[in-house]
């Protein structure tokens, strides 16, 4: 599994903080990122963006499928009925995926309100997305094992024997694992 990072979009590495949201609206950025990535036909790309309405997620899914990748989109489907797409096609991320995982997060994403606080607060997308993705990985590992396939997994760095285990995985599959370590 590799992070296909779009510089500046994660939001914790840019200033001003609003730059990440602005970059999601840039046409053509997804194609450049995919063209310079190690992704090849047959790979699986998971695209996680709450609204799925901006150019980046829509184009990423469209371009990925054109390259022969399978696409899973993790998004809030409610945005497609309650907001307008910002992509020229008028479509959303959900419209270009082989599988859509609906986070069920409300538009605006703030889950709490309180007297004296003018705006809703407490976004839930990070927590929900993390939980759903962990469940997907656990289900996939279980399905592979049921089918007689030993799923390729790295072990926690805090477990005895982990360095030897992970070293074997990296020795065998390191040419397909591109994350920085």
OpenMM code with the backbone's topology and positions (N, CA, C; nanometers):
from openmm import Vec3, app, unit

residues = "UNK UNK UNK UNK UNK UNK UNK UNK UNK UNK UNK UNK UNK UNK UNK UNK UNK UNK UNK UNK UNK UNK UNK UNK UNK UNK UNK UNK UNK UNK UNK UNK UNK UNK UNK UNK UNK UNK UNK UNK UNK UNK UNK UNK UNK UNK UNK UNK UNK UNK UNK UNK UNK UNK UNK UNK UNK UNK UNK UNK UNK UNK UNK UNK UNK UNK UNK UNK UNK UNK UNK UNK UNK UNK UNK UNK UNK UNK UNK UNK UNK UNK UNK UNK UNK UNK UNK UNK UNK UNK UNK UNK UNK UNK UNK UNK UNK UNK UNK UNK UNK UNK UNK UNK UNK UNK UNK UNK UNK UNK UNK UNK UNK UNK UNK UNK UNK UNK UNK UNK UNK UNK UNK UNK UNK UNK UNK UNK UNK UNK UNK UNK UNK UNK UNK UNK UNK UNK UNK UNK UNK UNK UNK UNK UNK UNK UNK UNK UNK UNK UNK UNK UNK UNK UNK UNK UNK UNK UNK UNK UNK UNK UNK UNK UNK UNK UNK UNK UNK UNK UNK UNK UNK UNK UNK UNK UNK UNK UNK UNK UNK".split()
positions = [
    Vec3(0.0851, -0.1166, 0.0000),
    Vec3(0.0000, 0.0000, 0.0000),
    Vec3(0.0894, 0.1225, 0.0000),
    Vec3(0.0575, 0.2180, -0.0828),
    Vec3(0.1365, 0.3392, -0.0965),
    Vec3(0.0465, 0.4614, -0.0915),
    Vec3(0.0955, 0.5653, -0.0266),
    Vec3(0.0255, 0.6924, -0.0255),
    Vec3(0.0571, 0.7654, -0.1547),
    Vec3(-0.0458, 0.7977, -0.2293),
    Vec3(-0.0295, 0.8769, -0.3512),
    Vec3(-0.0610, 1.0206, -0.3111),
    Vec3(0.0400, 1.0878, -0.2612),
    Vec3(0.0212, 1.2196, -0.2026),
    Vec3(0.0190, 1.3288, -0.3085),
    Vec3(-0.0787, 1.4152, -0.2976),
    Vec3(-0.0849, 1.5340, -0.3810),
    Vec3(-0.0301, 1.6474, -0.2947),
    Vec3(0.0861, 1.7021, -0.3302),
    Vec3(0.1492, 1.8034, -0.2462),
    Vec3(0.0540, 1.9173, -0.2099),
    Vec3(0.0489, 1.9464, -0.0808),
    Vec3(-0.0323, 2.0567, -0.0316),
    Vec3(-0.1763, 2.0236, -0.0006),
    Vec3(-0.2253, 1.9095, -0.0446),
    Vec3(-0.3681, 1.8803, -0.0285),
    Vec3(-0.4000, 1.8230, 0.1091),
    Vec3(-0.3061, 1.7546, 0.1704),
    Vec3(-0.3343, 1.6974, 0.3021),
    Vec3(-0.3587, 1.8078, 0.4030),
    Vec3(-0.2987, 1.9245, 0.3825),
    Vec3(-0.3336, 2.0409, 0.4621),
    Vec3(-0.2479, 2.0661, 0.5836),
    Vec3(-0.1712, 1.9697, 0.6275),
    Vec3(-0.0884, 1.9921, 0.7458),
    Vec3(0.0500, 2.0428, 0.7084),
    Vec3(0.0794, 2.0465, 0.5807),
    Vec3(0.2121, 2.0860, 0.5367),
    Vec3(0.2107, 2.2131, 0.4518),
    Vec3(0.1025, 2.2909, 0.4600),
    Vec3(0.0923, 2.4112, 0.3771),
    Vec3(0.0460, 2.5312, 0.4596),
    Vec3(0.0826, 2.6485, 0.4061),
    Vec3(0.0327, 2.7728, 0.4628),
    Vec3(-0.0061, 2.8623, 0.3483),
    Vec3(-0.1171, 2.9260, 0.3516),
    Vec3(-0.2166, 2.9191, 0.4572),
    Vec3(-0.2904, 2.7854, 0.4560),
    Vec3(-0.3571, 2.7543, 0.5636),
    Vec3(-0.4260, 2.6261, 0.5770),
    Vec3(-0.5314, 2.6056, 0.4689),
    Vec3(-0.5843, 2.7116, 0.4135),
    Vec3(-0.6877, 2.7020, 0.3102),
    Vec3(-0.6311, 2.6622, 0.1737),
    Vec3(-0.4992, 2.6592, 0.1601),
    Vec3(-0.4379, 2.6245, 0.0321),
    Vec3(-0.4753, 2.4831, -0.0116),
    Vec3(-0.4820, 2.3892, 0.0822),
    Vec3(-0.5188, 2.2513, 0.0480),
    Vec3(-0.6543, 2.2441, -0.0205),
    Vec3(-0.7517, 2.3154, 0.0328),
    Vec3(-0.8851, 2.3174, -0.0278),
    Vec3(-0.8819, 2.3813, -0.1653),
    Vec3(-0.8018, 2.4856, -0.1816),
    Vec3(-0.7910, 2.5522, -0.3112),
    Vec3(-0.7275, 2.4589, -0.4144),
    Vec3(-0.6270, 2.3806, -0.3738),
    Vec3(-0.5604, 2.2896, -0.4673),
    Vec3(-0.6544, 2.1791, -0.5162),
    Vec3(-0.7516, 2.1413, -0.4350),
    Vec3(-0.8490, 2.0396, -0.4774),
    Vec3(-0.9311, 2.0857, -0.5968),
    Vec3(-0.9334, 2.2154, -0.6219),
    Vec3(-1.0146, 2.2713, -0.7304),
    Vec3(-0.9351, 2.2958, -0.8580),
    Vec3(-0.8061, 2.2631, -0.8561),
    Vec3(-0.7196, 2.2888, -0.9716),
    Vec3(-0.7407, 2.1800, -1.0769),
    Vec3(-0.7837, 2.2209, -1.1945),
    Vec3(-0.8018, 2.1264, -1.3050),
    Vec3(-0.6668, 2.0764, -1.3538),
    Vec3(-0.6583, 1.9474, -1.3840),
    Vec3(-0.5379, 1.8887, -1.4401),
    Vec3(-0.4377, 1.8363, -1.3392),
    Vec3(-0.4507, 1.8711, -1.2137),
    Vec3(-0.3555, 1.8274, -1.1114),
    Vec3(-0.3566, 1.6758, -1.0938),
    Vec3(-0.4719, 1.6147, -1.0988),
    Vec3(-0.4823, 1.4694, -1.0802),
    Vec3(-0.4056, 1.3936, -1.1877),
    Vec3(-0.4153, 1.4385, -1.3112),
    Vec3(-0.3443, 1.3716, -1.4195),
    Vec3(-0.1940, 1.3761, -1.4007),
    Vec3(-0.1420, 1.4902, -1.3566),
    Vec3(0.0012, 1.5039, -1.3325),
    Vec3(0.0449, 1.4102, -1.2208),
    Vec3(-0.0331, 1.4039, -1.1146),
    Vec3(0.0008, 1.3171, -1.0013),
    Vec3(-0.0006, 1.1711, -1.0441),
    Vec3(-0.1034, 1.1295, -1.1153),
    Vec3(-0.1103, 0.9895, -1.1600),
    Vec3(0.0007, 0.9558, -1.2594),
    Vec3(0.0282, 1.0465, -1.3511),
    Vec3(0.1310, 1.0213, -1.4525),
    Vec3(0.2701, 1.0064, -1.3916),
    Vec3(0.2931, 1.0667, -1.2771),
    Vec3(0.4240, 1.0586, -1.2125),
    Vec3(0.4259, 0.9580, -1.0977),
    Vec3(0.3187, 0.8824, -1.0833),
    Vec3(0.3090, 0.7839, -0.9754),
    Vec3(0.3540, 0.6461, -1.0248),
    Vec3(0.3766, 0.5537, -0.9320),
    Vec3(0.4127, 0.4170, -0.9713),
    Vec3(0.2915, 0.3294, -1.0030),
    Vec3(0.1716, 0.3849, -1.0035),
    Vec3(0.0494, 0.3065, -1.0268),
    Vec3(0.0481, 0.2479, -1.1668),
    Vec3(0.0051, 0.1219, -1.1753),
    Vec3(-0.0043, 0.0537, -1.3047),
    Vec3(-0.1413, -0.0125, -1.3170),
    Vec3(-0.1802, -0.0422, -1.4400),
    Vec3(-0.3076, -0.1087, -1.4653),
    Vec3(-0.3199, -0.2311, -1.3751),
    Vec3(-0.4375, -0.2473, -1.3180),
    Vec3(-0.4620, -0.3587, -1.2272),
    Vec3(-0.4470, -0.3204, -1.0805),
    Vec3(-0.3815, -0.2075, -1.0523),
    Vec3(-0.3695, -0.1612, -0.9146),
    Vec3(-0.5047, -0.1108, -0.8654),
    Vec3(-0.5158, -0.0980, -0.7360),
    Vec3(-0.6349, -0.0437, -0.6716),
    Vec3(-0.5993, 0.0926, -0.6154),
    Vec3(-0.6809, 0.1914, -0.6446),
    Vec3(-0.6625, 0.3259, -0.5910),
    Vec3(-0.7819, 0.3585, -0.5029),
    Vec3(-0.7544, 0.3958, -0.3783),
    Vec3(-0.8588, 0.4408, -0.2867),
    Vec3(-0.8483, 0.5924, -0.2791),
    Vec3(-0.9566, 0.6599, -0.3123),
    Vec3(-0.9611, 0.8056, -0.3088),
    Vec3(-1.0530, 0.8452, -0.1943),
    Vec3(-0.9988, 0.9228, -0.1013),
    Vec3(-1.0750, 0.9617, 0.0173),
    Vec3(-1.0892, 1.1132, 0.0185),
    Vec3(-1.2078, 1.1614, -0.0100),
    Vec3(-1.2391, 1.3034, 0.0012),
    Vec3(-1.3863, 1.3172, 0.0362),
    Vec3(-1.4126, 1.3875, 0.1430),
    Vec3(-1.5471, 1.3935, 0.1991),
    Vec3(-1.6525, 1.4401, 0.0992),
    Vec3(-1.6324, 1.5557, 0.0387),
    Vec3(-1.7380, 1.6070, -0.0494),
    Vec3(-1.7347, 1.5409, -0.1858),
    Vec3(-1.6175, 1.5056, -0.2338),
    Vec3(-1.6060, 1.4456, -0.3664),
    Vec3(-1.6557, 1.5356, -0.4770),
    Vec3(-1.6644, 1.6650, -0.4526),
    Vec3(-1.7229, 1.7572, -0.5502),
    Vec3(-1.6206, 1.8369, -0.6287),
    Vec3(-1.4969, 1.8387, -0.5824),
    Vec3(-1.3936, 1.9199, -0.6455),
    Vec3(-1.3263, 1.8474, -0.7618),
    Vec3(-1.2538, 1.9233, -0.8428),
    Vec3(-1.1881, 1.8672, -0.9609),
    Vec3(-1.0926, 1.7534, -0.9271),
    Vec3(-1.0137, 1.7678, -0.8231),
    Vec3(-0.9113, 1.6680, -0.7924),
    Vec3(-0.9679, 1.5267, -0.7743),
    Vec3(-1.0649, 1.5035, -0.6872),
    Vec3(-1.1126, 1.3658, -0.6727),
    Vec3(-1.1832, 1.3124, -0.7961),
    Vec3(-1.2590, 1.3985, -0.8633),
    Vec3(-1.3302, 1.3549, -0.9839),
    Vec3(-1.2306, 1.3157, -1.0925),
    Vec3(-1.1345, 1.4030, -1.1193),
    Vec3(-1.0352, 1.3746, -1.2223),
    Vec3(-0.9446, 1.2573, -1.1831),
    Vec3(-0.9126, 1.2448, -1.0547),
    Vec3(-0.8290, 1.1335, -1.0108),
    Vec3(-0.8983, 1.0013, -1.0412),
    Vec3(-1.0264, 0.9928, -1.0102),
    Vec3(-1.1015, 0.8695, -1.0372),
    Vec3(-1.1157, 0.8455, -1.1872),
    Vec3(-1.1483, 0.9492, -1.2624),
    Vec3(-1.1641, 0.9341, -1.4075),
    Vec3(-1.0332, 0.8888, -1.4723),
    Vec3(-0.9241, 0.9563, -1.4384),
    Vec3(-0.7938, 0.9242, -1.4967),
    Vec3(-0.7460, 0.7864, -1.4530),
    Vec3(-0.7679, 0.7519, -1.3289),
    Vec3(-0.7247, 0.6215, -1.2785),
    Vec3(-0.7948, 0.5091, -1.3532),
    Vec3(-0.9234, 0.5222, -1.3728),
    Vec3(-0.9970, 0.4181, -1.4449),
    Vec3(-0.9518, 0.4112, -1.5906),
    Vec3(-0.9216, 0.5242, -1.6504),
    Vec3(-0.8724, 0.5246, -1.7890),
    Vec3(-0.7371, 0.4532, -1.7996),
    Vec3(-0.6600, 0.4538, -1.6901),
    Vec3(-0.5307, 0.3856, -1.6876),
    Vec3(-0.5433, 0.2381, -1.6500),
    Vec3(-0.6662, 0.1930, -1.6227),
    Vec3(-0.6873, 0.0529, -1.5891),
    Vec3(-0.6788, 0.0217, -1.4408),
    Vec3(-0.6851, 0.1233, -1.3565),
    Vec3(-0.6865, 0.1010, -1.2131),
    Vec3(-0.8299, 0.0792, -1.1670),
    Vec3(-0.8475, 0.0015, -1.0629),
    Vec3(-0.9770, -0.0095, -0.9962),
    Vec3(-0.9824, 0.1028, -0.8940),
    Vec3(-1.0997, 0.1632, -0.8768),
    Vec3(-1.1120, 0.2793, -0.7896),
    Vec3(-1.2199, 0.2556, -0.6837),
    Vec3(-1.1796, 0.2752, -0.5587),
    Vec3(-1.2731, 0.2793, -0.4466),
    Vec3(-1.2768, 0.4239, -0.3998),
    Vec3(-1.3956, 0.4791, -0.3875),
    Vec3(-1.4111, 0.6153, -0.3387),
    Vec3(-1.4726, 0.6148, -0.2006),
    Vec3(-1.4078, 0.6821, -0.1065),
    Vec3(-1.4623, 0.6996, 0.0282),
    Vec3(-1.5061, 0.8447, 0.0359),
    Vec3(-1.6382, 0.8656, 0.0423),
    Vec3(-1.6931, 0.9999, 0.0335),
    Vec3(-1.8271, 1.0038, 0.1057),
    Vec3(-1.8825, 1.1215, 0.1189),
    Vec3(-2.0178, 1.1360, 0.1712),
    Vec3(-2.1102, 1.1572, 0.0518),
    Vec3(-2.1936, 1.0606, 0.0247),
    Vec3(-2.2832, 1.0664, -0.0906),
    Vec3(-2.3828, 1.1818, -0.0767),
    Vec3(-2.4090, 1.2261, 0.0447),
    Vec3(-2.5031, 1.3369, 0.0665),
    Vec3(-2.4611, 1.4626, -0.0090),
    Vec3(-2.3323, 1.4837, -0.0270),
    Vec3(-2.2868, 1.6031, -0.0982),
    Vec3(-2.3387, 1.6066, -0.2413),
    Vec3(-2.3557, 1.4916, -0.3033),
    Vec3(-2.4018, 1.4882, -0.4426),
    Vec3(-2.5465, 1.5351, -0.4565),
    Vec3(-2.6245, 1.5206, -0.3530),
    Vec3(-2.7640, 1.5655, -0.3618),
    Vec3(-2.7862, 1.7020, -0.2972),
    Vec3(-2.6912, 1.7477, -0.2157),
    Vec3(-2.7116, 1.8735, -0.1428),
    Vec3(-2.6177, 1.9861, -0.1854),
    Vec3(-2.5231, 1.9572, -0.2757),
    Vec3(-2.4324, 2.0617, -0.3242),
    Vec3(-2.4157, 2.0466, -0.4755),
    Vec3(-2.3446, 2.1393, -0.5356),
    Vec3(-2.3158, 2.1325, -0.6792),
    Vec3(-2.1713, 2.0877, -0.6990),
    Vec3(-2.1493, 2.0100, -0.8012),
    Vec3(-2.0151, 1.9682, -0.8375),
    Vec3(-1.9338, 2.0904, -0.8794),
    Vec3(-1.8052, 2.0873, -0.8490),
    Vec3(-1.7144, 2.1929, -0.8939),
    Vec3(-1.6308, 2.1461, -1.0125),
    Vec3(-1.6633, 2.0285, -1.0644),
    Vec3(-1.5921, 1.9769, -1.1817),
    Vec3(-1.6721, 2.0132, -1.3065),
    Vec3(-1.6028, 2.0405, -1.4159),
    Vec3(-1.6679, 2.0818, -1.5409),
    Vec3(-1.7732, 1.9818, -1.5881),
    Vec3(-1.7575, 1.8540, -1.5559),
    Vec3(-1.8522, 1.7518, -1.5997),
    Vec3(-1.9826, 1.7543, -1.5203),
    Vec3(-1.9805, 1.8230, -1.4059),
    Vec3(-2.0985, 1.8245, -1.3198),
    Vec3(-2.1135, 1.6984, -1.2365),
    Vec3(-2.0111, 1.6144, -1.2370),
    Vec3(-2.0165, 1.4876, -1.1644),
    Vec3(-1.9370, 1.4946, -1.0347),
    Vec3(-1.9538, 1.3918, -0.9554),
    Vec3(-1.8875, 1.3799, -0.8256),
    Vec3(-1.7964, 1.2566, -0.8258),
    Vec3(-1.7111, 1.2476, -0.7262),
    Vec3(-1.6242, 1.1310, -0.7095),
    Vec3(-1.7040, 1.0020, -0.7188),
    Vec3(-1.8167, 0.9960, -0.6527),
    Vec3(-1.8973, 0.8734, -0.6484),
    Vec3(-1.9386, 0.8238, -0.7870),
    Vec3(-1.9421, 0.9141, -0.8841),
    Vec3(-1.9855, 0.8789, -1.0188),
    Vec3(-1.8782, 0.8080, -1.1016),
    Vec3(-1.7565, 0.8002, -1.0501),
    Vec3(-1.6452, 0.7460, -1.1278),
    Vec3(-1.5701, 0.6352, -1.0542),
    Vec3(-1.6379, 0.5678, -0.9632),
    Vec3(-1.5732, 0.4640, -0.8821),
    Vec3(-1.6312, 0.3265, -0.9138),
    Vec3(-1.5465, 0.2262, -0.8977),
    Vec3(-1.5933, 0.0882, -0.9088),
    Vec3(-1.6704, 0.0486, -0.7830),
    Vec3(-1.6350, 0.1111, -0.6706),
    Vec3(-1.7024, 0.0871, -0.5433),
    Vec3(-1.7022, 0.2167, -0.4642),
    Vec3(-1.8169, 0.2515, -0.4064),
    Vec3(-1.8275, 0.3723, -0.3249),
    Vec3(-1.8550, 0.3318, -0.1810),
    Vec3(-1.7745, 0.3852, -0.0889),
    Vec3(-1.7975, 0.3686, 0.0539),
    Vec3(-1.8524, 0.5011, 0.1050),
    Vec3(-1.9781, 0.5010, 0.1464),
    Vec3(-2.0451, 0.6227, 0.1907),
    Vec3(-2.0196, 0.6433, 0.3394),
    Vec3(-1.9523, 0.7517, 0.3735),
    Vec3(-1.9209, 0.7807, 0.5140),
    Vec3(-2.0431, 0.8240, 0.5931),
    Vec3(-2.1484, 0.8627, 0.5241),
    Vec3(-2.2721, 0.9103, 0.5871),
    Vec3(-2.2522, 1.0373, 0.6700),
    Vec3(-2.1433, 1.1086, 0.6452),
    Vec3(-2.1174, 1.2339, 0.7153),
    Vec3(-2.2036, 1.3427, 0.6518),
    Vec3(-2.2672, 1.4228, 0.7348),
    Vec3(-2.3543, 1.5297, 0.6863),
    Vec3(-2.2739, 1.6377, 0.6148),
    Vec3(-2.3379, 1.7047, 0.5204),
    Vec3(-2.2755, 1.8159, 0.4496),
    Vec3(-2.2329, 1.9203, 0.5533),
    Vec3(-2.1105, 1.9652, 0.5403),
    Vec3(-2.0551, 2.0602, 0.6359),
    Vec3(-1.9698, 1.9922, 0.7409),
    Vec3(-1.9929, 1.8655, 0.7604),
    Vec3(-1.9159, 1.7736, 0.8423),
    Vec3(-1.9119, 1.8024, 0.9914),
    Vec3(-1.9517, 1.9172, 1.0358),
    Vec3(-1.9508, 1.9468, 1.1791),
    Vec3(-2.0642, 1.8715, 1.2472),
    Vec3(-2.0309, 1.7994, 1.3507),
    Vec3(-2.1278, 1.7113, 1.4143),
    Vec3(-2.1892, 1.7678, 1.5425),
    Vec3(-2.1294, 1.8721, 1.5988),
    Vec3(-2.1784, 1.9242, 1.7268),
    Vec3(-2.2118, 2.0723, 1.7181),
    Vec3(-2.3022, 2.1122, 1.8064),
    Vec3(-2.3338, 2.2533, 1.8258),
    Vec3(-2.3386, 2.2767, 1.9765),
    Vec3(-2.3241, 2.4032, 2.0150),
    Vec3(-2.3322, 2.4369, 2.1563),
    Vec3(-2.3799, 2.5805, 2.1709),
    Vec3(-2.4531, 2.6064, 2.2774),
    Vec3(-2.4965, 2.7428, 2.3060),
    Vec3(-2.3729, 2.8318, 2.3170),
    Vec3(-2.3788, 2.9462, 2.2538),
    Vec3(-2.2686, 3.0401, 2.2593),
    Vec3(-2.1606, 3.0158, 2.1550),
    Vec3(-2.1734, 2.9089, 2.0770),
    Vec3(-2.0762, 2.8818, 1.9710),
    Vec3(-2.1484, 2.9053, 1.8385),
    Vec3(-2.1013, 3.0029, 1.7629),
    Vec3(-2.1727, 3.0477, 1.6433),
    Vec3(-2.1778, 2.9449, 1.5314),
    Vec3(-2.0753, 2.8639, 1.5182),
    Vec3(-2.0699, 2.7686, 1.4064),
    Vec3(-2.0676, 2.6256, 1.4584),
    Vec3(-2.1266, 2.5332, 1.3826),
    Vec3(-2.1137, 2.3917, 1.4200),
    Vec3(-1.9654, 2.3534, 1.4215),
    Vec3(-1.9308, 2.2529, 1.5006),
    Vec3(-1.7908, 2.2141, 1.5147),
    Vec3(-1.7797, 2.0630, 1.5334),
    Vec3(-1.6587, 2.0149, 1.5503),
    Vec3(-1.6250, 1.8734, 1.5703),
    Vec3(-1.6445, 1.7907, 1.4433),
    Vec3(-1.5553, 1.8111, 1.3455),
    Vec3(-1.5628, 1.7311, 1.2242),
    Vec3(-1.5376, 1.5834, 1.2544),
    Vec3(-1.6076, 1.4975, 1.1840),
    Vec3(-1.5999, 1.3540, 1.2113),
    Vec3(-1.5373, 1.2738, 1.0982),
    Vec3(-1.5062, 1.3363, 0.9865),
    Vec3(-1.4646, 1.2578, 0.8702),
    Vec3(-1.3354, 1.1802, 0.8920),
    Vec3(-1.2389, 1.2374, 0.9607),
    Vec3(-1.1124, 1.1666, 0.9806),
    Vec3(-1.1323, 1.0408, 1.0636),
    Vec3(-1.2086, 1.0518, 1.1697),
    Vec3(-1.2330, 0.9365, 1.2573),
    Vec3(-1.3134, 0.8288, 1.1835),
    Vec3(-1.4188, 0.8695, 1.1157),
    Vec3(-1.5042, 0.7742, 1.0443),
    Vec3(-1.4264, 0.7080, 0.9304),
    Vec3(-1.3550, 0.7879, 0.8529),
    Vec3(-1.2784, 0.7332, 0.7409),
    Vec3(-1.1741, 0.6336, 0.7900),
    Vec3(-1.1040, 0.6675, 0.8955),
    Vec3(-1.0033, 0.5756, 0.9502),
    Vec3(-1.0660, 0.4438, 0.9933),
    Vec3(-1.1775, 0.4524, 1.0636),
    Vec3(-1.2446, 0.3304, 1.1105),
    Vec3(-1.2938, 0.2451, 0.9934),
    Vec3(-1.3544, 0.3082, 0.8944),
    Vec3(-1.4059, 0.2337, 0.7798),
    Vec3(-1.2906, 0.1694, 0.7024),
    Vec3(-1.1832, 0.2426, 0.6803),
    Vec3(-1.0708, 0.1868, 0.6052),
    Vec3(-1.0050, 0.0707, 0.6811),
    Vec3(-0.9953, 0.0803, 0.8131),
    Vec3(-0.9420, -0.0320, 0.8910),
    Vec3(-1.0340, -0.1532, 0.8785),
    Vec3(-1.1649, -0.1305, 0.8778),
    Vec3(-1.2602, -0.2408, 0.8606),
    Vec3(-1.2469, -0.3034, 0.7225),
    Vec3(-1.2258, -0.2221, 0.6210),
    Vec3(-1.2078, -0.2734, 0.4849),
    Vec3(-1.0825, -0.3604, 0.4784),
    Vec3(-0.9733, -0.3129, 0.5351),
    Vec3(-0.8491, -0.3907, 0.5337),
    Vec3(-0.8641, -0.5207, 0.6122),
    Vec3(-0.9317, -0.5151, 0.7247),
    Vec3(-0.9538, -0.6365, 0.8038),
    Vec3(-1.0399, -0.7359, 0.7270),
    Vec3(-1.1443, -0.6867, 0.6617),
    Vec3(-1.2307, -0.7750, 0.5821),
    Vec3(-1.1541, -0.8368, 0.4662),
    Vec3(-1.0711, -0.7556, 0.3999),
    Vec3(-0.9925, -0.8072, 0.2879),
    Vec3(-0.8960, -0.9160, 0.3347),
    Vec3(-0.8303, -0.8936, 0.4472),
    Vec3(-0.7383, -0.9950, 0.5005),
    Vec3(-0.8141, -1.1230, 0.5317),
    Vec3(-0.9312, -1.1110, 0.5913),
    Vec3(-1.0127, -1.2284, 0.6227),
    Vec3(-1.0570, -1.3027, 0.4976),
    Vec3(-1.0989, -1.2298, 0.3954),
    Vec3(-1.1419, -1.2913, 0.2696),
    Vec3(-1.0262, -1.3631, 0.2006),
    Vec3(-0.9104, -1.3001, 0.2014),
    Vec3(-0.7934, -1.3647, 0.1412),
    Vec3(-0.7602, -1.4944, 0.2144),
    Vec3(-0.7602, -1.4889, 0.3470),
    Vec3(-0.7293, -1.6085, 0.4267),
    Vec3(-0.8318, -1.7185, 0.4017),
    Vec3(-0.9590, -1.6821, 0.3928),
    Vec3(-1.0639, -1.7802, 0.3639),
    Vec3(-1.0416, -1.8453, 0.2280),
    Vec3(-0.9879, -1.7694, 0.1340),
    Vec3(-0.9595, -1.8214, 0.0008),
    Vec3(-0.8253, -1.8924, -0.0094),
    Vec3(-0.7595, -1.9128, 0.1038),
    Vec3(-0.6330, -1.9848, 0.1033),
    Vec3(-0.5112, -1.9002, 0.0711),
    Vec3(-0.5266, -1.7689, 0.0746),
    Vec3(-0.4151, -1.6787, 0.0456),
    Vec3(-0.3702, -1.6135, 0.1754),
    Vec3(-0.2424, -1.6246, 0.2054),
    Vec3(-0.1873, -1.5593, 0.3242),
    Vec3(-0.1708, -1.4114, 0.2920),
    Vec3(-0.2511, -1.3226, 0.3539),
    Vec3(-0.2433, -1.1804, 0.3189),
    Vec3(-0.1086, -1.1206, 0.3584),
    Vec3(-0.0558, -1.0396, 0.2712),
    Vec3(0.0707, -0.9717, 0.2960),
    Vec3(0.0462, -0.8579, 0.3943),
    Vec3(0.1025, -0.8681, 0.5116),
    Vec3(0.0832, -0.7659, 0.6137),
    Vec3(0.2152, -0.7343, 0.6807),
    Vec3(0.2365, -0.6081, 0.7111),
    Vec3(0.3497, -0.5687, 0.7922),
    Vec3(0.3078, -0.5763, 0.9389),
    Vec3(0.4034, -0.6020, 1.0253),
    Vec3(0.3741, -0.6111, 1.1689),
    Vec3(0.4153, -0.4824, 1.2386),
    Vec3(0.3507, -0.4579, 1.3510),
    Vec3(0.3816, -0.3415, 1.4322),
    Vec3(0.5286, -0.3403, 1.4699),
    Vec3(0.5880, -0.2227, 1.4692),
    Vec3(0.7264, -0.2071, 1.5088),
    Vec3(0.7508, -0.2303, 1.6562),
    Vec3(0.6457, -0.2539, 1.7332),
    Vec3(0.6588, -0.2758, 1.8770),
    Vec3(0.6313, -0.4200, 1.9166),
    Vec3(0.6403, -0.5126, 1.8218),
    Vec3(0.6192, -0.6543, 1.8477),
    Vec3(0.7516, -0.7264, 1.8285),
    Vec3(0.7860, -0.8161, 1.9216),
    Vec3(0.9096, -0.8925, 1.9059),
    Vec3(0.9094, -0.9654, 1.7726),
    Vec3(1.0198, -0.9604, 1.7031),
    Vec3(1.0332, -1.0271, 1.5746),
    Vec3(0.9854, -0.9450, 1.4565),
    Vec3(0.9343, -0.8250, 1.4833),
    Vec3(0.8761, -0.7428, 1.3755),
    Vec3(0.9790, -0.7036, 1.2711),
    Vec3(1.1009, -0.6725, 1.3118),
    Vec3(1.1996, -0.6257, 1.2151),
    Vec3(1.2365, -0.7355, 1.1160),
    Vec3(1.2455, -0.8580, 1.1643),
    Vec3(1.2756, -0.9694, 1.0746),
    Vec3(1.1582, -0.9938, 0.9803),
    Vec3(1.0378, -0.9960, 1.0361),
    Vec3(0.9168, -1.0170, 0.9566),
    Vec3(0.9049, -0.9107, 0.8484),
    Vec3(0.9088, -0.7841, 0.8892),
    Vec3(0.8929, -0.6736, 0.7955),
    Vec3(1.0081, -0.6687, 0.6958),
    Vec3(1.1268, -0.7088, 0.7386),
    Vec3(1.2411, -0.7155, 0.6473),
    Vec3(1.2177, -0.8154, 0.5347),
    Vec3(1.1561, -0.9298, 0.5686),
    Vec3(1.1246, -1.0294, 0.4650),
    Vec3(1.0208, -0.9747, 0.3672),
    Vec3(0.9194, -0.9066, 0.4208),
    Vec3(0.8173, -0.8478, 0.3343),
    Vec3(0.8808, -0.7442, 0.2414),
    Vec3(0.9654, -0.6585, 0.2962),
    Vec3(1.0281, -0.5545, 0.2149),
    Vec3(1.1237, -0.6146, 0.1121),
    Vec3(1.1936, -0.7207, 0.1499),
    Vec3(1.2860, -0.7855, 0.0555),
    Vec3(1.2097, -0.8435, -0.0629),
    Vec3(1.0909, -0.8991, -0.0353),
    Vec3(1.0148, -0.9623, -0.1433),
    Vec3(0.9324, -0.8626, -0.2246),
    Vec3(0.8773, -0.7607, -0.1573),
    Vec3(0.7835, -0.6698, -0.2247),
    Vec3(0.8301, -0.5243, -0.2262),
    Vec3(0.9520, -0.4980, -0.1857),
    Vec3(1.0016, -0.3612, -0.1765),
    Vec3(0.9950, -0.2837, -0.3063),
    Vec3(0.9971, -0.3544, -0.4191),
    Vec3(0.9888, -0.2848, -0.5475),
    Vec3(0.8490, -0.2305, -0.5751),
    Vec3(0.7499, -0.2659, -0.4907),
    Vec3(0.6123, -0.2147, -0.5066),
    Vec3(0.5686, -0.1309, -0.3869),
    Vec3(0.6578, -0.1126, -0.2890),
    Vec3(0.6246, -0.0341, -0.1700),
    Vec3(0.7081, 0.0933, -0.1758),
    Vec3(0.6419, 0.2064, -0.1985),
    Vec3(0.7127, 0.3302, -0.2272),
    Vec3(0.7058, 0.4349, -0.1167),
    Vec3(0.6484, 0.4009, -0.0027),
    Vec3(0.6400, 0.5021, 0.1022),
    Vec3(0.7796, 0.5322, 0.1559),
    Vec3(0.7932, 0.6526, 0.2126),
    Vec3(0.9223, 0.6913, 0.2706),
    Vec3(0.9331, 0.6323, 0.4093),
    Vec3(1.0502, 0.5805, 0.4419),
    Vec3(1.0722, 0.5295, 0.5776),
    Vec3(1.2121, 0.5574, 0.6233),
] * unit.nanometer
topology = app.Topology()
chain = topology.addChain("A")
for resn in residues:
    res = topology.addResidue(resn, chain)
    for name in ("N", "CA", "C"):
        topology.addAtom(name, app.Element.getBySymbol(name[0]), res)
